[in-house]
Amino acid sequence: MTQPENTQISHLMRQIMRKKQQLIHQHLKPFGEITAHQIMALSYINQHPGAIQQDLVTLTQRRAPTVSVMLKRFERDNLIVRKIPSDNNRNKEITLTEHGQEIVRSFQQATTATDELAIADFTPTQTAQLIALLTQMNQHLDV
């Protein structure tokens, strides 16, 4: 493969991701300014009710004080509830409120819609080929 083809692949992948992010951002606009790290954290909490702050530090690869500020904002905005379990008074368990769940559902719907839009005129065979090629690319980058 020539250098220009390699560059074109990277450019197209970045362009596709940027467009997807813009569409998802527009879909989430009614909920205010939500960053990629915030939606990642909310989605994680949705999948892991009772998660603790350290789980989110690991997930987002942010420092504990940064995650703490994010969680305080989530509480202020009624997106999460933190509870101290009876068997461990050091770590607060985090769960989503109904409003937090609504944002995650909206994000999931937007993600599905943008994926469907991106491959709208693909045949099932083309979709399967794309998945196979992207999977292969992903595996090549596992080190």
Backbone bond lengths (Angstrom), bond angles and torsions (degrees), N, CA, C in turn:
res aa  C-N    CA-C-N  psi(-1)  N-CA   C-N-CA  omega(-1)  CA-C   N-CA-C  phi
1 M - - - 1.462 - - 1.525 108.15 -
2 T 1.284 115.68 138.95 1.462 120.19 -177.58 1.522 110.99 -83.36
3 Q 1.310 114.80 161.60 1.471 120.91 179.53 1.526 112.53 -56.74
4 P 1.356 119.66 -46.00 1.472 119.01 179.82 1.528 113.02 -60.70
5 E 1.365 117.41 -34.67 1.464 119.40 177.78 1.528 110.69 -66.54
6 N 1.338 117.13 -41.94 1.468 120.51 177.10 1.520 110.54 -59.03
7 T 1.321 115.68 -45.31 1.459 120.86 -179.95 1.519 110.69 -63.45
8 Q 1.321 116.41 -39.77 1.459 120.43 -179.64 1.530 111.03 -64.46
9 I 1.325 117.36 -40.14 1.466 120.57 178.56 1.525 109.76 -61.11
10 S 1.317 116.80 -49.86 1.469 120.25 179.96 1.519 111.24 -60.88
11 H 1.323 115.71 -43.36 1.467 119.96 -179.59 1.531 110.81 -61.72
12 L 1.322 117.29 -46.51 1.466 120.77 -179.38 1.530 111.68 -64.19
13 M 1.326 116.91 -40.66 1.467 119.74 179.94 1.525 110.39 -64.19
14 R 1.332 117.30 -43.13 1.472 120.55 177.54 1.521 110.98 -63.65
15 Q 1.330 115.98 -42.68 1.460 120.79 -179.01 1.534 111.14 -63.02
16 I 1.322 116.70 -43.39 1.465 121.02 178.46 1.523 110.17 -62.06
17 M 1.327 117.29 -46.85 1.471 120.15 -179.64 1.525 111.26 -63.67
18 R 1.317 117.18 -40.12 1.465 120.59 179.33 1.529 110.23 -62.45
19 K 1.325 116.62 -44.64 1.464 120.21 179.42 1.525 111.32 -64.54
20 K 1.327 116.89 -42.02 1.468 120.27 177.16 1.529 110.52 -60.13
21 Q 1.333 116.34 -45.49 1.461 120.34 -179.77 1.520 111.47 -62.02
22 Q 1.325 117.09 -39.76 1.464 120.19 178.83 1.527 111.12 -64.34
23 L 1.331 117.11 -43.11 1.466 120.66 179.03 1.530 111.25 -64.53
24 I 1.315 116.26 -42.81 1.468 120.31 178.84 1.523 109.76 -65.29
25 H 1.327 116.66 -42.46 1.466 120.80 178.36 1.527 110.67 -58.60
26 Q 1.327 117.47 -43.29 1.471 121.13 177.91 1.526 110.87 -61.68
27 H 1.322 115.93 -40.12 1.463 120.72 180.00 1.536 111.25 -64.72
28 L 1.329 116.37 -35.04 1.470 120.99 -177.03 1.527 113.06 -89.57
29 K 1.321 117.82 -4.82 1.466 121.85 -176.18 1.533 113.69 -52.64
30 P 1.345 119.50 -38.86 1.472 118.67 179.05 1.537 113.78 -58.51
31 F 1.323 117.15 -20.07 1.466 121.01 -179.58 1.525 112.19 -90.04
32 G 1.318 118.32 0.47 1.458 121.76 -177.94 1.516 110.42 98.63
33 E 1.311 115.09 -169.21 1.466 120.64 -178.59 1.525 109.73 -82.86
34 I 1.316 116.02 106.58 1.457 121.24 178.85 1.523 107.67 -115.55
35 T 1.330 116.23 125.49 1.464 120.59 -178.77 1.525 110.49 -85.79
36 A 1.320 115.24 167.34 1.463 120.73 178.25 1.528 110.76 -60.81
37 H 1.337 117.85 -40.46 1.466 120.20 179.37 1.527 111.11 -67.00
38 Q 1.319 116.74 -35.79 1.461 119.39 179.06 1.521 111.16 -67.15
39 I 1.327 117.59 -44.20 1.463 119.27 179.87 1.521 110.24 -68.16
40 M 1.336 116.88 -33.36 1.458 120.47 175.48 1.529 109.92 -61.90
41 A 1.324 116.41 -44.59 1.463 120.90 -179.93 1.527 111.17 -66.21
42 L 1.325 117.51 -44.91 1.468 120.61 179.25 1.525 110.95 -62.50
43 S 1.321 117.05 -40.98 1.468 120.73 178.65 1.526 110.53 -63.74
44 Y 1.331 116.48 -40.34 1.464 120.48 178.35 1.525 110.50 -63.30
45 I 1.316 116.66 -46.49 1.469 120.41 179.45 1.528 109.86 -61.50
46 N 1.325 116.71 -38.42 1.461 120.77 177.94 1.529 110.89 -60.61
47 Q 1.325 116.86 -41.07 1.464 121.71 -179.30 1.522 112.80 -80.59
48 H 1.328 116.89 -21.26 1.468 121.80 -176.67 1.529 110.31 -131.59
49 P 1.331 117.99 68.07 1.471 119.09 178.59 1.531 109.82 -57.15
50 G 1.308 116.05 137.06 1.456 120.07 -177.67 1.521 112.65 91.57
51 A 1.332 116.93 6.09 1.466 120.72 176.56 1.524 108.71 -59.01
52 I 1.322 115.47 159.07 1.464 120.22 177.93 1.530 109.04 -115.34
53 Q 1.317 115.67 168.09 1.463 121.18 -176.38 1.521 111.76 -55.91
54 Q 1.324 118.12 -40.83 1.466 121.02 -178.09 1.527 111.25 -60.67
55 D 1.327 117.63 -34.05 1.470 120.67 176.36 1.525 110.20 -59.26
56 L 1.328 116.15 -41.07 1.465 120.91 -178.44 1.526 111.87 -74.35
57 V 1.323 116.95 -31.37 1.470 120.89 174.69 1.528 108.62 -61.72
58 T 1.327 116.02 -46.07 1.462 121.01 179.29 1.528 110.93 -64.01
59 L 1.316 116.76 -45.76 1.464 121.85 -178.03 1.524 112.32 -61.94
60 T 1.322 116.38 -50.72 1.468 120.38 -173.36 1.525 113.02 -85.38
61 Q 1.323 116.41 -13.18 1.463 122.39 -176.49 1.525 110.95 57.30
62 R 1.313 114.66 39.72 1.462 122.55 175.94 1.526 107.81 -112.04
63 R 1.319 116.25 161.00 1.458 120.86 178.58 1.522 109.81 -71.33
64 A 1.323 116.36 153.69 1.465 121.81 -178.28 1.530 112.53 -56.19
65 P 1.338 119.99 -43.25 1.470 118.56 178.88 1.534 112.78 -62.13
66 T 1.328 116.69 -35.80 1.470 120.61 178.64 1.520 110.27 -65.12
67 V 1.327 116.36 -44.13 1.468 120.89 178.74 1.522 109.91 -66.29
68 S 1.314 117.40 -37.39 1.464 121.13 178.32 1.525 111.13 -60.08
69 V 1.330 116.79 -43.84 1.470 121.03 178.01 1.527 109.90 -62.69
70 M 1.336 116.44 -42.78 1.462 120.21 179.36 1.532 110.20 -60.74
71 L 1.329 117.13 -43.56 1.464 120.72 -179.56 1.530 111.48 -65.91
72 K 1.326 116.97 -37.77 1.471 119.73 176.37 1.529 110.63 -61.84
73 R 1.336 116.36 -40.13 1.475 119.95 176.71 1.524 110.78 -65.34
74 F 1.330 116.00 -41.24 1.464 119.55 177.31 1.528 110.64 -59.12
75 E 1.331 116.47 -43.21 1.474 119.99 177.76 1.522 110.64 -63.67
76 R 1.312 116.80 -46.40 1.464 121.69 179.68 1.527 111.12 -57.65
77 D 1.335 116.12 -38.94 1.462 121.42 -177.79 1.530 112.84 -88.37
78 N 1.335 116.39 9.23 1.465 122.36 177.66 1.536 112.25 60.27
79 L 1.329 116.43 42.11 1.461 121.03 177.60 1.521 112.20 -101.03
80 I 1.341 116.16 -27.71 1.467 121.02 -179.10 1.520 110.32 -136.10
81 V 1.338 113.15 164.64 1.464 121.98 170.37 1.523 105.90 -129.26
82 R 1.335 116.34 134.65 1.468 120.75 175.59 1.516 108.07 -111.64
83 K 1.335 114.98 129.71 1.467 120.75 -179.39 1.520 109.36 -126.90
84 I 1.328 114.53 143.90 1.459 120.23 175.63 1.523 107.40 -90.23
85 P 1.344 118.00 117.84 1.466 119.38 179.26 1.525 110.69 -70.72
86 S 1.311 116.19 154.22 1.468 120.53 -176.54 1.526 111.90 -67.04
87 D 1.326 117.97 -27.04 1.460 120.51 -176.32 1.538 113.83 -93.10
88 N 1.349 117.50 -1.39 1.464 119.65 -177.99 1.523 108.44 -156.44
89 N 1.320 116.55 103.96 1.465 118.78 -176.61 1.528 113.37 -88.25
90 R 1.332 117.72 4.06 1.471 120.43 179.86 1.520 113.01 -90.07
91 N 1.314 116.47 -40.29 1.465 120.66 -174.74 1.519 111.11 -107.66
92 K 1.310 115.88 125.56 1.461 120.21 177.13 1.523 109.07 -87.10
93 E 1.329 115.32 132.60 1.461 120.51 176.59 1.525 108.76 -82.48
94 I 1.313 116.09 136.94 1.464 121.89 -174.92 1.525 109.35 -110.84
95 T 1.325 115.58 130.81 1.463 121.25 173.54 1.526 108.54 -132.99
96 L 1.319 115.56 157.71 1.461 120.60 178.52 1.517 110.89 -83.16
97 T 1.298 115.58 146.15 1.465 121.33 169.07 1.531 107.07 -81.62
98 E 1.312 116.79 174.96 1.464 120.53 176.17 1.532 110.25 -59.01
99 H 1.328 116.19 -39.74 1.470 120.15 179.19 1.531 110.83 -63.77
100 G 1.321 117.24 -41.69 1.465 121.29 176.63 1.522 111.47 -62.46
101 Q 1.333 116.07 -41.07 1.468 120.65 177.82 1.527 110.88 -64.40
102 E 1.317 116.42 -36.98 1.465 121.07 178.86 1.533 110.80 -62.34
103 I 1.325 116.86 -41.17 1.466 120.75 178.61 1.526 110.37 -65.07
104 V 1.329 116.98 -43.24 1.464 120.11 179.50 1.530 110.31 -63.72
105 R 1.327 117.30 -43.28 1.473 120.07 177.72 1.528 110.49 -60.27
106 S 1.318 116.79 -42.93 1.457 121.22 179.39 1.528 110.66 -62.98
107 F 1.321 117.12 -41.15 1.465 121.55 176.98 1.524 110.62 -62.22
108 Q 1.327 116.60 -44.95 1.464 120.43 179.95 1.529 110.96 -62.74
109 Q 1.326 116.40 -41.34 1.467 120.44 177.74 1.529 110.60 -63.87
110 A 1.316 117.06 -42.86 1.469 121.06 -179.94 1.522 110.80 -64.80
111 T 1.320 116.97 -40.30 1.461 121.00 178.81 1.522 110.50 -63.30
112 T 1.316 116.41 -46.37 1.466 120.58 178.20 1.523 110.90 -61.32
113 A 1.326 116.42 -44.69 1.470 120.63 -178.84 1.527 111.72 -63.14
114 T 1.329 117.66 -41.00 1.468 119.13 -179.89 1.525 111.12 -70.74
115 D 1.327 117.19 -35.74 1.467 119.74 175.49 1.526 110.37 -62.72
116 E 1.332 116.05 -45.00 1.467 120.26 179.44 1.525 110.99 -63.67
117 L 1.317 116.85 -40.38 1.461 120.94 178.59 1.533 111.22 -63.20
118 A 1.322 116.06 -41.16 1.467 120.98 -177.36 1.531 112.41 -63.21
119 I 1.326 116.93 -31.61 1.470 119.59 -177.65 1.532 111.56 -115.60
120 A 1.316 116.75 25.63 1.468 122.19 -172.53 1.526 113.86 -54.49
121 D 1.318 118.18 -38.49 1.466 118.68 -177.29 1.531 112.78 -105.08
122 F 1.319 117.15 17.36 1.459 121.00 176.81 1.526 109.40 -80.28
123 T 1.315 115.73 145.72 1.462 120.16 170.83 1.531 107.24 -79.61
124 P 1.332 117.53 162.91 1.472 118.58 175.54 1.530 112.09 -56.41
125 T 1.316 117.27 -35.50 1.467 120.84 178.79 1.527 110.82 -65.53
126 Q 1.324 116.98 -43.35 1.466 120.35 178.58 1.527 110.98 -63.84
127 T 1.324 116.48 -40.37 1.467 120.18 178.16 1.522 110.15 -61.99
128 A 1.330 117.13 -45.27 1.466 121.20 179.04 1.526 110.76 -62.71
129 Q 1.336 117.01 -40.29 1.463 120.72 178.49 1.528 111.12 -64.50
130 L 1.321 116.23 -42.93 1.464 120.11 179.13 1.524 110.47 -61.36
131 I 1.321 116.66 -46.10 1.470 120.51 178.92 1.524 110.23 -60.17
132 A 1.328 117.16 -43.87 1.465 120.88 -179.78 1.531 111.19 -62.68
133 L 1.323 117.01 -44.07 1.468 120.44 -179.38 1.528 111.88 -67.26
134 L 1.328 116.76 -42.87 1.468 119.63 178.60 1.525 110.91 -65.69
135 T 1.320 116.98 -38.01 1.467 121.19 177.00 1.523 109.93 -62.30
136 Q 1.318 115.96 -43.91 1.459 120.78 178.84 1.530 110.75 -62.79
137 M 1.329 117.36 -43.99 1.468 120.84 177.29 1.525 110.38 -59.90
138 N 1.314 116.33 -44.43 1.460 121.59 -179.55 1.528 110.59 -60.99
139 Q 1.326 116.72 -42.92 1.466 120.78 179.97 1.527 111.51 -66.03
140 H 1.326 117.34 -35.15 1.466 120.28 178.39 1.527 111.44 -62.88
141 L 1.316 116.25 -27.32 1.465 120.30 -177.59 1.527 113.08 -89.75
142 D 1.332 117.19 -4.18 1.468 120.24 174.65 1.523 108.10 -72.58
143 V 1.303 115.15 123.86 1.463 118.64 -178.84 1.489 111.81 -118.45
